[in-house]
């Protein structure tokens, strides 16, 4: 196992903001010390007696936390579960408030480029890099899916689009919308204001195009923190642009299930939902079926 911490450096003074983005809140934070993003690797090494040339698919995991913190329940246990299903796994410790959009997005894009650059050393397929996330981390992953090809992102990081491109997305009960079904706390933290300034950049269903990669998406009907409409409206936009997706809506289950097992449960066995536990195997099957 290759288990190490990789620092993610962003030169914020070189960042080019999207067109029509009001820079007030970004500019206010430029002069302040900010969180240093990093990525932990959970890389399975090849063995001569098994398959020394194996290239595994990989998953970059963005834990949730409303852009205010990163949930431990949606991090290492998920990475280990992914390893058990044949994936190389990476956990992104991205910046949250007081950092504002697009800082975390830049960190995801940079992390993807690092994973692809090290494909040989980390025994992974450079054409099967999945960006995944939970709740607000799902919003971050989906943001990368809709924005990775934008010129401002490429210019900000001095990277080619192909270096940053995700080959698929894994979205677990994601925040997507900024309308009446929004998780407003996530939007406030992400954009640094309650007045909905720049929130349109977080309304991801409105930024879908045919360039979005295939998506595995799951949610629950009973989620009362991030309503299932977030998944349904995103799927509708994906269908409009003929972006392939798997959508699984489970009836039972509250928000923040993670693996939905005892391994990732809160004390008192909250967040255990047997009917949702198959999601990770459904995801592994979905990845295996991608061209």
N, C-alpha and C positions, 0 to 999 in steps of 0.2 A: 504493500500500500504506500503510495506517495501522498503524504499528508503534510501540507505546508501552507503558509499564509503568503499571499501575493498582494502587494500594495497596488492600489489603483490610483494613479496620479492624473489629475485634470488641471491643465493650466487655465484657470478661470478667466484670466485677463485676455485670453485669445478666443473666448467663446463668442460665437455669432448667434444672436437670438433669432427666433423665427420671425418672419414678416408679420407685422401688426401686433407683435407682442409688446405690451407696455413694460418697460424695463425698470420701473421704479423699485419694485421689491427685490429684483436681482441686484441692482446697483447698490441698494442699502446693505446688502450682505457681502459684497465683494471685499470690503475692508476688514471684515470680521474673521476671526479664526473659525475654521469649519472642521467638521469630522473628516478624518482621513479614511476613505473607503478602502476595503480590502476584500479578498476572495480566498476562501479556504478550499483546498483541493481534497477530494476523496477518490483517488485514482488507483484502480486495480492494475497491478503490474502483470504483464504477460509471463507465461511460464513455458519452458521448452517442452515439457511433457504434456502440455495441453494444446496450445496453439500460439506459437511465438509470433505470428503475424496478425493476430486478431486486432481489429479496429472496432471499438465499441461506440455505440451512440452515447451522447452526453447530455446532461441536464444542468443548466445554470439555475439555481433555486433562489428566488427572491421572497423571503419571509414577509408576512403581513404585519400590520401594526398601525394602520391608519396614517402612515407617513409621520408618526410620532415616535415610534420605537420599532424594533424588529423582534417578532415572537420567536422564542427559542423552541416552541412546540412545532414550528413549521420550518425547522432548520436541520440540525444534525440527524434527528431520527428519520426525517424524510430522505436525506442523503444516503444513509445506511440502507434504507429500504430500496432505494434506487440501485445501489451497488448490488444488493441481493438479486435484483432482476436484470443484471448484466450491464448497467449503465455506469459510466464515469460520472461523478457528481461534483458539483461546485456550489458553494454557498456564498452569495454576495452580501457583504455587510455594507450596504449603501447608505448615503446620507439622507437624513430625515430633518424635520423642522429643527432649527430655523432655516435650514437650506430650502430653497424653492426650485421649482421647475425652471430649467431642465437639468439641474445638477445630477440627480440620481439617474436620469435617462442617459446622460453622457457616460456615467460610470458603468451602466449595463453594456452600452455599445463598446466601450474600451475593454470590458471583461470578455465579451464575445471574441473580440479580435485577439486577445491574449490566448484564449483557449484554442482558437484556430491556428495561431502561430506555433503553438506547442503541440499540435496534433500528434506528431511522430513520437515525441518524448512522453506524452501522456496516453499513448496507445488508443487514440480515438479517431473516429471517422470525421474529417473536417466538413463533410456534407450532411452530417446528422447531429447538429448542435441545436438543442431545444432550449428555449428560454421559458422558464416556468415561474409561477408565482401564486401566492395565496392572498386573497382579499386585496388590500392595497398593494401588496407585492404582485398580485395578478394584474392590477392596473399598470404597474411599472413594466411588467413583461409585455402586456398588450400595447403599451405606449411604444415600446421598442419595435413591436411588430408593425405598427402603423407609421412610424417615423424613421426607421432605420435608413431608408433610401433618400431622405431629404438632404439637399446640398448643404444646408447650414450645419447639419450634424457632422457630415463628412469634413467640411472645412474647419469646424471647431476642433476636431480631433486629429486633423491631418491624416485621415485614414480613408482608404477606398471603401465604397459601399459594400463590395464583396467581402471585405475583411470583417465587417460588422453584422453582416446579414444573418438572421436566425433562420434555420431550416424548418422550424416549427415552433409552436407555442403550446404550453400547458397551463391552462388558466383554471384555478380552483377557487370557486365562489368569488369571482373577481369584482372589484369596483370598476365600473365602466362609465356610468352616466353622470351628468352634472345637472340633471333636471329634477323633477319631484321625487324620483327614485334614487337620487344620489345619496352616497354616504358623505354628508356635508363635512364631517370632521376631517376626512381625508382630503377633501378639496381645499378646506381652509388651511390645513398644514402644508399642502403641496404648493399652493399659490400665495400663501402668506397674508391672506386677507379674507374678510367675511363679505365684502362688497361684490364678489363674483368677478373681480377684475382678472382677466386672462383665463377664467374657468373654461372658456370654450376650447382651449387647448387640451383640457382633460376630458372633454366629451368625446370619447374615443370612437363611438359608433358613427360619428360624423366625419371621421378621418380614415375610414376604411377605403381601400382601393384594391385593384387586382394584384398589387404587389405584396399584399399581406400573405405570409406563409400559411400553410395548413395549421389548423388549430384543434387541440383537444380541450374541451370545455365541460366543466361540471359544476353543479349548483344544487341547492335543495329548495323545495317548495316552502319549507317552514322557516327559512332564513329570514329573520325580522330585523337584522342589522344592515345587510346588503341585500335588498329584495331581488328575487329571481328575475325580475324584469331587466336587471343589468345583463344577465346572460342571454335572455330572450331577444332583447333589442339588438344586442351585438350580433347574435346569430342571424337576425333578419338582415342586418347590413352586410354580413359576410355572404349571405345567399344572393343578395342583390348584385354583388361583384363576383359571384361564382368562386369564392374562396372556399376550398374544401374544409369541412369541419366535422368532428364528432361532438354531439351535445348530449349530455346525460343529466337529467333532472331527477333527483331522488326525492320522494315524498317526505321522508322523515329526516330530521337532523337540523340542529341549530347552526349558527354561524361559527366559523373557526374550527372545523372538525379536524383539520390536518389529516392524519392517517385514519381517523375515526376509530382508533383502537385504544386499548389501555396504555399503550406505549406513549401516546401523545395526549392523554386525557388530563384534564384539570383534577386537582384533589377532589375526591367525592365522586369520581367516575363521570363527571360531566364531559361531553364531547365524545362519548363512545356511541357509535351508531352502526350496528352490524350491517344494515342494508346498504350503507355507503362504503364499507370497507373494500369492496371489489374495484373501486375507482382506479387504484394504482395498477392493478393487473390489466384493466381495460386500457389504460394508458400505454402500458408496455406492449400490448397487442397492437394497438394503433400505430405506435412507432415502427414496429416490425413490418407493418403493412405499407408503410410509406416508401415510395420509389426513391 
